Amino acid sequence: MLEKLASLAAHYDELNRLMAESAADYTRVAELARERSEIEPLVATYREFQRVSRALDQAQAMRGEADPDLRALAETEALELEPKRASLERELRAMLLPRDPRDEKDVFVEIRGGTGGEEAALFAADLFRLYTRYAEKRGWKTEVISQNETGIGGYKEIIFQVKGKGAYSRLKYESGVHRVQRIPVTESQGRIHTSTATVAVLAEVDEVAIDIPDHDIKMEVYRSSGAGGQNVQKNSTAVRITHLPTGMVVQCQDERSQLQNRLRAMAILRARLFAIEENRRRTEIEASRRAQVGSGERSEKIRTFNFPQSRVTDHRLGQSLFNMEAVLQGEIDDFIDALVLQEDAERLQASGLAPDSSA
């Protein structure tokens, strides 16, 4: 591992040298700068690791000093530096893991009410608000693509797009079945009901990444039934696309033109098909273990919202937070950060980069 890090640090220095030599060639400098930016965080962490390691080595060497004051000072410094070096080493190992190329992609989020009727639809609306508020906190933009509302403010289904750097890297952990336990607003006797909603997070896929032949799709147009103004209501701008080989259906009606709705529907279809192919490939390659925490299997219950106890439990972590209102306002980073660490630990172990390996 250290040899690889030293090589990356040397390459970083070489990139700096080449940028200085190519100052007049703006295109070349931009290319070099992009390459440098990709490894800069890793190199900075490695150099901090080197600095801490040197200081720790010096402190440990001073533990044999005859002067008791110097020995005590060295002991104190070593006790401070040892956990810091261990933490930096764990961080470096995680940073060396191959990154998911989709992590920086924008995403489509599909939320559907599951078991529980109207209460499930209301819970789907709660989840939609949770994710839009989370996106706001991170400076991401959200845009509704398709929605099927109920009469009391819930959603049988809502599909929206989240645009922002790193959207998939964070939201991918939200795929799965979410459960709610609470007294429904329609319940007069105060009994606690359990309902569910499913969340699917799909990375946006470039057209070149997955080809969908025209003969594999059937496109229908119809008048939008939702809001959108006079133009949408009077003209057949809504689009329904059926992928014939799989029977998958995608509908989009929130844009004002048929072309825009078609483009959006095709983007969602590509994302779904790509996700299916990725799951198949991952299952074949890593059948003995899960490659991703919360991989999006609909049968997977990942989180429970218990309103009477103001408790939110993530079942993958075995961790609960007793701040329901904050979570519903988009405060889910505690869960996501823990899931990232858990996944990194699993991948490190599988890759041979874990601390107890010989790498």
NUMI-772300 format. One record per atom (N, C-alpha, C, O): z, y, x. Coordinates in steps of 0.02 Angstrom, whole numbers, padded with zeros to 5 digits, always signed. Last residue first. Layout:
// NUMI-772300
ZYX...
This chain:
// NUMI-772300
+00125-00322-00052+00074-00269-00044+00104-00207-00016+00069-00158-00006+00213-00420-00078+00200-00407-00007+00150-00352+00003+00134-00337+00060+00328-00373-00209+00269-00406-00182+00260-00389-00109+00297-00347-00082+00429-00300-00260+00448-00363-00230+00388-00402-00204+00395-00459-00179+00366-00185-00316+00405-00180-00253+00422-00246-00221+00429-00249-00160+00198-00227-00371+00269-00219-00384+00308-00219-00319+00286-00250-00271+00068-00255-00353+00092-00193-00322+00166-00181-00334+00193-00131-00312+00015-00360-00421+00041-00375-00355+00066-00313-00319+00083-00316-00260-00024-00343-00551-00072-00323-00499-00049-00342-00429-00089-00341-00382+00083-00377-00631+00023-00418-00634-00025-00404-00577-00062-00448-00556+00173-00276-00599+00191-00345-00587+00130-00390-00585+00124-00435-00543+00101-00165-00643+00120-00171-00572+00135-00244-00555+00114-00269-00503+00096-00190-00780+00034-00190-00741+00047-00196-00666+00009-00229-00630+00232-00177-00813+00196-00239-00826+00133-00245-00784+00118-00297-00756+00254-00044-00775+00293-00098-00743+00258-00165-00753+00256-00205-00706+00167+00024-00861+00156+00028-00788+00193-00029-00753+00166-00060-00707+00229-00004-00984+00162-00031-00969+00148-00030-00894+00120-00078-00867+00349+00067-00967+00350-00005-00980+00282-00037-00962+00279-00089-00931+00303+00198-00952+00340+00165-00898+00340+00089-00906+00332+00052-00857+00244+00215-01079+00203+00222-01018+00237+00186-00960+00205+00148-00923+00356+00202-01159+00303+00153-01165+00257+00155-01104+00233+00103-01081+00427+00317-01123+00457+00252-01110+00404+00196-01113+00407+00149-01074+00338+00415-01170+00355+00412-01099+00383+00343-01081+00366+00315-01029+00342+00387-01308+00280+00378-01271+00294+00372-01196+00264+00330-01161+00476+00418-01344+00449+00351-01354+00388+00340-01308+00384+00289-01274+00480+00553-01307+00530+00506-01279+00505+00434-01286+00511+00394-01239+00379+00613-01383+00368+00602-01311+00419+00555-01280+00403+00519-01233+00389+00649-01513+00383+00577-01499+00373+00563-01425+00359+00506-01407+00406+00761-01616+00444+00749-01555+00445+00674-01539+00495+00641-01551+00347+00793-01738+00304+00780-01680+00340+00768-01615+00308+00765-01563+00429+00801-01843+00399+00865-01821+00358+00856-01758+00336+00905-01727+00481+00677-01850+00431+00694-01900+00398+00761-01885+00344+00776-01911+00576+00692-01748+00519+00646-01739+00464+00664-01788+00405+00665-01769+00666+00780-01810+00631+00801-01749+00569+00757-01738+00516+00782-01719+00713+00700-01915+00677+00762-01930+00637+00786-01870+00580+00809-01877+00779+00591-01849+00721+00581-01891+00680+00645-01900+00618+00644-01893+00861+00552-01736+00841+00621-01750+00776+00620-01790+00724+00645-01767+00906+00441-01661+00938+00460-01723+00925+00535-01736+00971+00575-01746+00802+00315-01597+00821+00386-01594+00850+00405-01661+00822+00389-01713+00804+00158-01513+00809+00198-01574+00828+00270-01558+00866+00283-01510+00715+00022-01441+00749+00087-01432+00748+00126-01497+00698+00127-01533+00634-00083-01412+00702-00098-01433+00745-00036-01429+00805-00040-01414+00503-00062-01382+00552-00042-01332+00622-00068-01348+00665-00074-01303+00439-00107-01492+00414-00130-01427+00465-00116-01372+00469-00153-01323+00500-00042-01597+00515-00113-01588+00489-00140-01522+00513-00192-01499+00581+00105-01611+00519+00077-01583+00533+00005-01563+00573-00008-01518+00656+00181-01748+00660+00127-01699+00591+00106-01676+00548+00092-01717+00744+00315-01805+00676+00292-01792+00680+00241-01735+00705+00257-01681+00858+00366-01930+00845+00327-01870+00772+00308-01865+00741+00287-01915+00934+00412-02036+00899+00460-01993+00882+00428-01926+00888+00459-01873+00979+00320-02124+01016+00325-02061+00987+00377-02014+01012+00386-01959+00886+00337-02230+00959+00342-02243+01000+00350-02179+01051+00384-02180+00758+00319-02161+00781+00385-02182+00856+00388-02196+00888+00436-02177+00691+00242-02033+00744+00229-02081+00776+00294-02101+00816+00322-02063+00543+00192-01978+00575+00255-01995+00626+00240-02050+00608+00227-02108+00490+00087-01849+00521+00092-01915+00556+00158-01922+00594+00179-01878+00347+00024-01762+00400+00075-01770+00425+00075-01841+00387+00066-01889+00258-00084-01754+00280-00051-01693+00340-00005-01703+00379+00005-01656+00196-00232-01800+00243-00181-01824+00273-00147-01763+00309-00179-01724+00036-00286-01799+00090-00271-01753+00135-00215-01781+00113-00158-01785-00079-00307-01863-00023-00348-01884+00041-00331-01845+00094-00359-01858-00175-00230-01801-00147-00205-01864-00085-00244-01886-00043-00218-01923-00169-00191-01633-00175-00245-01682-00140-00225-01746-00081-00205-01744-00151-00095-01536-00187-00076-01596-00197-00132-01646-00231-00122-01696-00072-00117-01427-00144-00119-01417-00184-00104-01480-00245-00099-01477+00062-00093-01375+00036-00062-01435-00040-00060-01434-00069-00006-01441+00027-00103-01205+00079-00099-01255+00051-00064-01316+00020-00011-01310-00100-00204-01143-00081-00136-01163-00026-00140-01215-00033-00176-01265-00117-00333-01109-00141-00284-01061-00119-00213-01079-00118-00169-01037-00008-00468-01122-00036-00409-01156-00055-00358-01104-00016-00341-01060-00060-00625-01051-00013-00570-01060-00046-00513-01096-00108-00510-01099-00154-00724-01049-00085-00744-01037-00035-00687-01046+00026-00699-01047-00279-00670-01061-00252-00707-01118-00178-00722-01110-00143-00733-01159-00363-00573-00998-00290-00574-00990-00256-00610-01048-00210-00583-01078-00497-00596-01029-00477-00587-00960-00402-00597-00951-00380-00626-00901-00501-00608-01169-00529-00660-01127-00502-00657-01056-00486-00708-01025-00442-00489-01209-00412-00553-01229-00437-00610-01184-00399-00653-01165-00531-00396-01160-00464-00397-01133-00429-00464-01149-00392-00491-01108-00643-00422-01240-00647-00431-01168-00578-00438-01137-00566-00480-01094-00592-00389-01367-00617-00457-01353-00618-00471-01278-00597-00524-01256-00560-00255-01348-00507-00302-01364-00529-00374-01351-00490-00414-01326-00689-00203-01324-00638-00199-01272-00581-00248-01285-00556-00280-01239-00751-00228-01447-00776-00261-01387-00725-00260-01331-00716-00309-01296-00673-00146-01530-00677-00217-01543-00699-00255-01481-00671-00307-01463-00701-00020-01473-00632-00046-01472-00631-00121-01484-00592-00157-01452-00836-00010-01503-00815-00012-01433-00745-00041-01427-00731-00082-01383-00830-00001-01641-00863-00058-01611-00843-00066-01538-00835-00122-01513-00761+00122-01655-00733+00060-01682-00764-00001-01648-00728-00047-01629-00847+00212-01592-00779+00204-01567-00748+00139-01592-00714+00104-01554-00961+00201-01673-00964+00182-01602-00895+00169-01574-00884+00121-01538-00908+00252-01793-00932+00183-01790-00935+00159-01718-00915+00103-01702-00882+00384-01757-00826+00341-01776-00847+00267-01770-00808+00226-01746-01014+00427-01734-00964+00430-01680-00905+00385-01694-00880+00351-01649-01070+00411-01861-01094+00369-01806-01045+00369-01747-01036+00318-01714-01000+00512-01929-00992+00442-01949-01015+00394-01893-00983+00343-01881-01047+00627-01862-00976+00609-01860-00965+00535-01877-00927+00500-01843-01183+00621-01894-01162+00620-01824-01089+00599-01818-01071+00559-01774-01174+00633-02035-01204+00573-02004-01181+00566-01932-01163+00511-01910-01120+00760-02049-01082+00702-02072-01109+00637-02042-01070+00592-02026-01225+00835-01996-01159+00837-01964-01117+00777-01984-01083+00746-01943-01327+00804-02089-01335+00787-02018-01267+00785-01983-01254+00739-01945-01278+00858-02208-01287+00785-02203-01293+00764-02130-01266+00712-02111-01154+00985-02190-01223+00962-02189-01224+00887-02181-01179+00856-02153-01019+01013-02191-01061+01045-02242-01133+01021-02242-01170+01034-02290-00897+00879-02178-00942+00928-02149-00989+00955-02203-00998+00923-02255-00831+00781-02248-00798+00846-02242-00841+00899-02209-00825+00958-02211-00875+00651-02261-00897+00699-02311-00871+00770-02300-00887+00814-02339-00908+00489-02212-00890+00555-02188-00918+00606-02236-00978+00605-02252-00870+00316-02187-00890+00370-02231-00867+00437-02203-00814+00442-02173-00916+00157-02134-00888+00222-02114-00915+00275-02161-00975+00278-02174-00891-00016-02134-00914+00042-02172-00878+00104-02147-00817+00104-02140-00945-00172-02068-00901-00113-02062-00932-00053-02097-00992-00040-02090-01022-00283-02061-01001-00261-02127-00955-00201-02126-00929-00181-02178-01076-00323-01942-01003-00333-01951-00980-00317-02022-00925-00337-02041-01215-00301-01953-01190-00362-01920-01116-00376-01933-01095-00434-01935-01222-00173-02024-01240-00236-02056-01214-00298-02019-01191-00344-02053-01123-00046-02053-01147-00083-01995-01159-00154-02017-01112-00192-02028-01157+00085-02160-01135+00016-02157-01165-00017-02095-01226-00015-02086-01108+00247-02195-01146+00205-02150-01115+00135-02149-01055+00127-02139-01124+00381-02301-01090+00316-02294-01135+00271-02251-01193+00259-02269-01100+00555-02314-01137+00499-02284-01093+00437-02283-01034+00439-02266-01129+00703-02411-01085+00650-02387-01126+00590-02364-01179+00576-02392-01224+00783-02468-01211+00792-02397-01167+00737-02368-01166+00726-02308-01310+00819-02591-01291+00754-02564-01282+00759-02489-01327+00741-02451-01243+00967-02669-01293+00932-02630-01265+00866-02603-01205+00858-02594-01133+01022-02734-01197+01017-02770-01249+00975-02734-01294+00948-02766-01023+01021-02647-01017+00990-02712-01085+00977-02745-01094+00927-02780-01063+01092-02536-01046+01021-02529-01047+00986-02596-01068+00929-02601-01083+01220-02590-01138+01185-02558-01125+01110-02554-01170+01069-02567-00956+01259-02636-01009+01247-02683-01066+01205-02653-01093+01161-02686-00823+01179-02541-00864+01234-02564-00922+01211-02607-00934+01152-02614-00734+01085-02504-00785+01102-02456-00832+01154-02480-00877+01174-02443-00646+00939-02563-00655+01011-02555-00708+01025-02503-00725+00982-02462-00737+00790-02619-00680+00828-02595-00695+00902-02591-00748+00925-02613-00846+00719-02648-00797+00727-02703-00738+00769-02683-00694+00783-02723-01016+00747-02606-00946+00746-02586-00902+00755-02647-00918+00794-02692-01147+00641-02655-01113+00705-02661-01039+00698-02643-01006+00651-02662-01225+00538-02529-01199+00550-02596-01164+00618-02596-01154+00648-02544-01323+00420-02439-01298+00488-02447-01276+00497-02520-01304+00467-02566-01319+00281-02326-01324+00307-02394-01295+00377-02396-01249+00393-02359-01388+00174-02206-01359+00239-02221-01372+00259-02293-01428+00254-02317-01358+00034-02113-01384+00056-02178-01349+00122-02195-01288+00124-02197-01399-00033-01953-01360+00009-01997-01398+00025-02062-01459+00028-02064-01481-00103-01870-01414-00131-01882-01373-00090-01930-01317-00109-01947-01595-00034-01846-01600-00088-01895-01533-00121-01909-01528-00163-01955-01557+00052-01744-01565+00079-01812-01566+00023-01864-01541+00032-01919-01432-00013-01633-01501-00009-01656-01505+00015-01729-01461+00000-01769-01319+00059-01538-01321+00033-01606-01393+00041-01631-01413+00096-01650-01240+00042-01383-01304+00053-01418-01301+00021-01487-01282-00038-01493-01122+00125-01292-01132+00071-01340-01193+00088-01383-01196+00140-01415-01135+00224-01198-01087+00170-01185-01096+00112-01232-01080+00055-01215-01217+00324-01239-01245+00277-01189-01199+00218-01178-01220+00166-01151-01135+00397-01323-01190+00358-01352-01216+00305-01303-01234+00250-01323-00960+00383-01284-01026+00413-01273-01080+00367-01302-01072+00306-01304-00825+00377-01396-00869+00340-01351-00936+00376-01345-00965+00396-01395-00654+00416-01417-00724+00434-01430-00768+00403-01376-00750+00402-01317-00535+00290-01449-00563+00338-01402-00635+00353-01421-00673+00308-01438-00434+00274-01589-00496+00252-01557-00522+00307-01511-00530+00364-01533-00297+00212-01666-00317+00266-01621-00377+00241-01580-00371+00193-01542-00232+00179-01822-00279+00156-01771-00302+00216-01731-00325+00266-01759-00094+00136-01917-00124+00189-01876-00171+00155-01826-00151+00108-01792-00038+00097-02081-00068+00077-02018-00099+00137-01983-00126+00182-02015+00119+00094-02164+00054+00127-02154+00028+00103-02087+00066+00090-02041+00234+00028-02287+00202+00030-02221+00139+00073-02223+00111+00087-02276+00401+00024-02357+00328+00031-02362+00299+00035-02291+00336+00044-02243+00543-00018-02444+00509-00024-02380+00434-00021-02391+00407-00060-02431+00666+00077-02533+00606+00037-02531+00579+00035-02459+00591+00080-02419+00824+00089-02603+00785+00098-02542+00725+00050-02544+00734-00010-02555+00857+00165-02761+00851+00105-02720+00806+00118-02660+00756+00154-02665+00880+00262-02859+00907+00270-02792+00904+00209-02749+00945+00202-02704+00823+00262-02983+00886+00226-02976+00914+00226-02904+00965+00195-02891+00700+00322-02982+00754+00356-03017+00822+00324-03005+00874+00356-03016+00570+00353-02874+00622+00304-02891+00682+00339-02921+00713+00382-02888+00479+00439-02822+00466+00414-02890+00520+00366-02914+00515+00340-02970+00517+00458-02694+00526+00516-02740+00515+00495-02812+00538+00528-02858+00607+00315-02630+00545+00350-02649+00559+00408-02697+00608+00406-02735+00718+00304-02502+00716+00307-02576+00654+00346-02596+00649+00405-02580+00657+00207-02362+00687+00265-02393+00684+00259-02469+00653+00213-02496+00580+00156-02222+00632+00133-02269+00667+00195-02297+00702+00230-02261+00420+00120-02157+00468+00170-02180+00516+00138-02230+00497+00099-02273+00326+00071-02014+00363+00053-02074+00412+00108-02092+00441+00140-02048+00165+00052-01946+00226+00092-01949+00260+00078-02016+00227+00074-02068+00064-00047-01846+00094-00040-01912+00159-00001-01906+00203-00018-01867-00048+00035-01729-00010-00020-01755+00018-00006-01824-00003+00042-01857-00052+00157-01603-00089+00109-01643-00045+00051-01665-00008+00022-01625+00013+00237-01515+00032+00244-01585-00005+00194-01630+00010+00191-01690-00035+00233-01388+00026+00194-01401+00047+00197-01475+00094+00162-01495-00137+00324-01384-00155+00253-01390-00094+00210-01405-00101+00155-01433-00093+00453-01360-00093+00430-01429-00110+00356-01436-00098+00327-01489-00105+00468-01219-00040+00472-01252-00041+00439-01321+00004+00401-01339-00236+00449-01184-00185+00422-01139-00116+00423-01172-00073+00383-01154-00310+00521-01277-00305+00449-01284-00249+00419-01242-00217+00371-01263-00290+00653-01227-00269+00635-01294-00261+00559-01301-00211+00535-01329-00325+00711-01106-00273+00660-01106-00252+00637-01174-00200+00603-01181-00371+00862-01174-00367+00823-01112-00309+00774-01115-00251+00793-01126-00430+00853-01343-00387+00881-01291-00382+00835-01232-00389+00774-01239-00442+00829-01512-00479+00849-01452-00432+00881-01402-00397+00929-01418-00439+00713-01636-00395+00752-01592-00434+00765-01528-00455+00718-01494-00494+00693-01803-00509+00692-01732-00459+00735-01695-00439+00788-01719-00450+00583-01938-00456+00649-01907-00468+00640-01833-00455+00588-01804-00441+00510-02095-00468+00503-02027-00476+00573-01999-00506+00616-02030-00340+00434-02213-00361+00496-02183-00383+00483-02112-00349+00449-02074-00306+00352-02366-00336+00349-02300-00352+00420-02277-00374+00462-02316-00220+00384-02465-00238+00313-02458-00268+00302-02389-00258+00250-02358-00097+00503-02446-00164+00483-02425-00171+00407-02427-00132+00371-02396-00009+00614-02560-00015+00563-02509-00087+00549-02491-00133+00581-02518+00006+00703-02665+00010+00728-02597+00006+00677-02542+00016+00693-02484-00010+00642-02788+00054+00675-02773+00062+00693-02700+00118+00698-02674-00133+00578-02803-00117+00635-02846-00054+00672-02828-00044+00728-02851-00207+00550-02641-00178+00527-02704-00156+00589-02743-00159+00645-02719-00362+00564-02547-00295+00586-02567-00273+00553-02632-00314+00531-02672-00443+00525-02416-00441+00498-02484-00370+00510-02509-00325+00471-02495-00548+00602-02294-00482+00592-02325-00489+00567-02396-00536+00585-02432-00619+00637-02135-00625+00605-02201-00555+00594-02228-00508+00579-02191-00590+00727-02034-00658+00703-02043-00668+00674-02112-00720+00685-02144-00497+00865-01977-00502+00810-02026-00575+00793-02035-00618+00836-02043-00451+00899-01815-00500+00914-01866-00507+00854-01912-00522+00798-01889-00352+00979-01689-00363+00925-01737-00413+00947-01790-00417+01006-01808-00328+01012-01515-00355+01032-01580-00366+00971-01624-00385+00918-01600-00181+01029-01412-00242+00994-01433-00264+01021-01501-00224+01048-01539-00060+01073-01362-00118+01118-01357-00184+01084-01375-00237+01109-01355+00050+01001-01387+00015+00987-01324-00048+01029-01315-00084+01021-01266+00087+01044-01512+00135+01053-01457+00101+01044-01389+00121+01074-01340-00021+00998-01588-00009+01070-01579+00035+01083-01519+00023+01129-01479+00002+00860-01585-00058+00888-01553-00049+00962-01540-00068+00987-01487+00117+00854-01662+00120+00832-01592+00060+00861-01554+00068+00884-01497+00064+00897-01783+00114+00939-01750+00122+00919-01676+00131+00962-01633-00020+00790-01810-00050+00857-01803+00000+00904-01769-00020+00946-01729+00072+00686-01819+00024+00687-01763-00010+00755-01755-00026+00775-01700+00148+00722-01933+00181+00709-01869+00131+00717-01811+00145+00751-01761+00051+00726-02032+00083+00789-02012+00117+00780-01944+00115+00826-01902+00022+00588-02036-00031+00636-02020+00000+00702-01997-00023+00731-01948+00145+00537-02077+00120+00521-02010+00065+00569-01989+00061+00589-01931+00150+00588-02207+00202+00606-02158+00178+00594-02087+00188+00635-02042+00042+00520-02263+00039+00594-02256+00091+00618-02206+00078+00665-02168+00093+00392-02260+00032+00406-02221+00025+00481-02211+00005+00504-02157+00193+00410-02354+00212+00398-02284+00153+00411-02238+00161+00438-02183+00116+00420-02468+00156+00478-02447+00178+00471-02374+00181+00520-02337+00066+00290-02470+00019+00346-02463+00056+00409-02441+00030+00448-02400+00182+00219-02493+00146+00207-02431+00097+00264-02417+00088+00285-02360+00212+00266-02621+00258+00281-02566+00225+00270-02498+00237+00308-02452+00108+00213-02696+00112+00285-02686+00157+00304-02629+00144+00351-02592+00109+00055-02616+00079+00099-02666+00083+00173-02648+00066+00193-02593+00157-00038-02525+00204+00010-02552+00174+00061-02600+00209+00106-02623+00067-00075-02378+00105-00100-02435+00152-00045-02460+00183-00011-02420-00018+00067-02321-00017-00006-02324+00019-00029-02387+00003-00007-02442-00128+00202-02295-00069+00177-02329-00073+00101-02335-00126+00074-02351-00195+00238-02135-00204+00209-02202-00138+00186-02231-00097+00156-02197-00272+00338-02017-00208+00320-02048-00222+00295-02119-00257+00328-02158-00354+00352-01869-00363+00329-01938-00295+00306-01964-00264+00261-01936-00413+00465-01753-00352+00433-01779-00364+00415-01852-00382+00459-01892-00515+00475-01615-00514+00473-01688-00450+00436-01708-00436+00382-01682-00500+00578-01467-00488+00518-01507-00501+00530-01581-00499+00586-01605-00565+00618-01303-00542+00637-01369-00535+00574-01411-00562+00521-01392-00515+00544-01144-00560+00553-01201-00525+00584-01261-00464+00577-01270-00441+00508-01036-00453+00579-01045-00497+00595-01106-00513+00653-01118-00439+00366-01045-00377+00405-01052-00389+00479-01065-00351+00510-01102-00543+00282-01022-00542+00317-01087-00484+00366-01093-00481+00404-01141-00525+00216-00905-00574+00270-00906-00575+00309-00971-00604+00363-00974-00365+00188-00850-00409+00173-00907-00460+00230-00911-00440+00288-00920-00348+00171-00674-00339+00209-00735-00387+00185-00789-00443+00164-00774-00267+00053-00571-00330+00078-00599-00317+00114-00665-00280+00089-00707-00122+00110-00481-00152+00066-00531-00218+00095-00556-00223+00156-00563-00067+00208-00404-00120+00168-00374-00153+00120-00423-00207+00093-00409+00036+00257-00480-00023+00300-00473-00082+00262-00442-00139+00281-00452+00132+00157-00463+00102+00167-00529+00037+00207-00524-00011+00193-00559+00162+00178-00328+00135+00114-00349+00100+00120-00417+00046+00092-00428+00216+00308-00336+00155+00295-00299+00122+00229-00320+00061+00226-00328+00333+00284-00410+00281+00329-00436+00214+00317-00401+00162+00317-00434+00404+00203-00323+00384+00177-00389+00327+00219-00418+00280+00192-00446+00422+00297-00220+00385+00235-00207+00361+00204-00272+00303+00182-00277+00503+00392-00281+00436+00411-00259+00392+00350-00246+00332+00351-00260+00618+00313-00299+00583+00340-00357+00511+00360-00339+00465+00346-00377+00654+00289-00167+00638+00232-00211+00598+00256-00272+00551+00223-00294+00683+00418-00124+00627+00382-00094+00605+00323-00139+00546+00310-00147+00794+00443-00206+00735+00486-00212+00674+00451-00182+00620+00453-00211+00888+00350-00166+00859+00343-00233+00796+00387-00242+00751+00369-00280+00903+00402-00028+00882+00333-00043+00853+00326-00114+00799+00299-00122+00955+00532-00024+00884+00521-00010+00860+00451-00030+00801+00443-00048+01091+00526-00049+01049+00568-00092+00975+00550-00085+00937+00552-00133+01136+00443+00051+01148+00423-00018+01107+00464-00067+01089+00439-00120+01102+00520+00163+01068+00457+00151+01077+00434+00079+01029+00409+00049+01193+00625+00151+01122+00639+00146+01083+00575+00131+01036+00576+00092+01314+00558+00169+01301+00595+00107+01227+00606+00097+01200+00597+00042+01297+00510+00300+01308+00463+00244+01292+00496+00177+01259+00466+00135+01287+00628+00372+01230+00582+00371+01235+00534+00312+01186+00519+00279+01417+00677+00353+01359+00716+00330+01298+00671+00324+01260+00677+00275+01490+00577+00416+01500+00590+00344+01441+00628+00315+01419+00613+00260+01444+00592+00547+01435+00528+00512+01441+00539+00436+01401+00512+00397+01488+00721+00575+01416+00707+00574+01401+00642+00537+01352+00638+00500+01626+00696+00570+01596+00745+00524+01521+00733+00518+01493+00736+00463+01648+00605+00675+01657+00583+00605+01626+00632+00555+01603+00610+00503+01544+00576+00810+01578+00629+00773+01585+00609+00700+01535+00598+00666+01463+00471+00846+01534+00467+00861+01573+00518+00821+01630+00505+00800+01337+00404+00737+01365+00458+00778+01440+00449+00788+01476+00425+00744+01275+00314+00654+01310+00287+00712+01339+00340+00758+01362+00324+00813+01208+00387+00562+01267+00352+00539+01307+00322+00597+01366+00306+00589+01091+00436+00610+01151+00475+00625+01215+00441+00600+01270+00464+00616+00996+00352+00555+01008+00348+00627+01073+00383+00646+01106+00363+00694+00997+00397+00424+01023+00330+00438+01038+00321+00513+01085+00287+00532+00938+00521+00441+01006+00517+00416+01037+00449+00432+01095+00445+00451+00811+00484+00484+00854+00524+00528+00927+00519+00506+00972+00514+00548+00765+00416+00371+00770+00380+00435+00817+00418+00483+00857+00387+00518+00764+00521+00280+00810+00465+00270+00819+00426+00335+00875+00406+00351+00663+00602+00331+00731+00629+00327+00782+00573+00319+00837+00576+00347+00555+00514+00317+00575+00537+00384+00647+00563+00383+00686+00549+00429+00553+00501+00176+00565+00442+00219+00587+00462+00289+00632+00431+00317+00522+00630+00135+00588+00601+00117+00604+00541+00162+00661+00532+00182+00392+00637+00188+00443+00685+00208+00513+00657+00195+00557+00661+00238+00326+00532+00121+00332+00532+00194+00388+00577+00218+00427+00559+00261+00336+00580-00011+00367+00516+00007+00376+00511+00082+00429+00488+00106+00256+00691+00002+00326+00702-00013+00366+00638+00004+00422+00642+00029+00137+00625+00023+00164+00667+00077+00237+00685+00065+00275+00693+00112+00121+00562-00101+00126+00522-00039+00157+00563+00017+00199+00538+00055+00106+00671-00186+00164+00627-00194+00175+00585-00131+00232+00574-00111-00016+00720-00136+00044+00763-00135+00108+00720-00141+00157+00732-00107-00101+00613-00164-00089+00632-00094-00026+00675-00089+00014+00666-00042-00097+00614-00305-00075+00554-00267-00058+00572-00195-00008+00549-00168-00152+00740-00336-00083+00723-00356-00055+00664-00317+00004+00663-00298-00284+00727-00274-00234+00775-00250-00163+00758-00272-00118+00761-00231-00386+00651-00319-00336+00617-00277-00280+00663-00256-00232+00641-00223-00459+00738-00400-00442+00672-00426-00388+00638-00385-00347+00600-00412-00486+00848-00323-00437+00855-00377-00415+00788-00405-00360+00781-00430-00588+00802-00239-00522+00816-00212-00469+00818-00266-00413+00793-00258-00695+00795-00328-00670+00733-00297-00600+00743-00269-00558+00699-00275-00707+00931-00359-00692+00882-00412-00664+00817-00382-00616+00789-00409-00738+00982-00234-00676+01003-00266-00657+00955-00322-00598+00939-00331-00864+00927-00210-00808+00908-00167-00741+00925-00200-00693+00886-00194-00935+00995-00311-00932+00921-00310-00872+00897-00269-00836+00852-00289-00919+01128-00270-00893+01106-00335-00886+01030-00339-00838+01004-00366-00985+01126-00148-00913+01140-00149-00883+01116-00215-00828+01088-00216-01116+01104-00192-01083+01055-00150-01007+01064-00151-00970+01015-00154-01137+01224-00262-01142+01160-00297-01106+01105-00258-01069+01065-00287-01123+01323-00163-01075+01320-00219-01077+01253-00256-01025+01227-00277-01128+01338-00004-01163+01294-00052-01116+01281-00111-01075+01235-00110-01046+01408+00078-01104+01444+00050-01141+01403-00003-01181+01430-00041-00951+01314+00121-00930+01370+00079-00989+01406+00046-00981+01432-00010-00948+01197+00192-01001+01206+00142-00989+01266+00097-01013+01268+00041-00835+01195+00271-00901+01198+00304-00957+01214+00256-01008+01242+00276-00737+01183+00174-00738+01243+00217-00806+01251+00251-00831+01307+00257-00768+01057+00124-00772+01115+00081-00775+01180+00121-00812+01226+00103-00741+00977+00235-00810+00983+00212-00819+01043+00165-00871+01076+00166-00602+00990+00242-00644+01013+00298-00715+01024+00275-00746+01074+00293-00563+00933+00121-00547+01003+00134-00591+01031+00190-00614+01088+00186-00607+00802+00145-00637+00842+00091-00624+00916+00100-00668+00957+00089-00518+00767+00247-00590+00771+00261-00626+00811+00208-00672+00850+00224-00399+00762+00175-00407+00812+00229-00481+00821+00247-00503+00877+00261-00431+00653+00093-00415+00718+00063-00424+00774+00115-00454+00826+00101-00439+00552+00187-00500+00571+00150-00490+00640+00118-00537+00680+00115-00306+00544+00225-00356+00564+00274-00420+00587+00241-00452+00635+00262-00253+00499+00104-00231+00564+00131-00281+00590+00183-00296+00649+00185-00314+00374+00095-00328+00425+00044-00309+00495+00069-00344+00544+00056-00253+00311+00205-00326+00320+00203-00346+00374+00153-00390+00415+00166-00121+00309+00164-00139+00347+00224-00213+00361+00226-00235+00415+00246-00134+00223+00055-00113+00292+00044-00131+00335+00104-00153+00392+00096-00167+00104+00120-00214+00133+00072-00198+00207+00060-00243+00248+00055-00053+00083+00194-00116+00092+00228-00167+00125+00182-00205+00169+00203+00042+00064+00095+00048+00124+00137-00017+00137+00175-00035+00195+00187+00000-00060+00041+00000+00000+00000+00000+00063+00043-00038+00110+00030
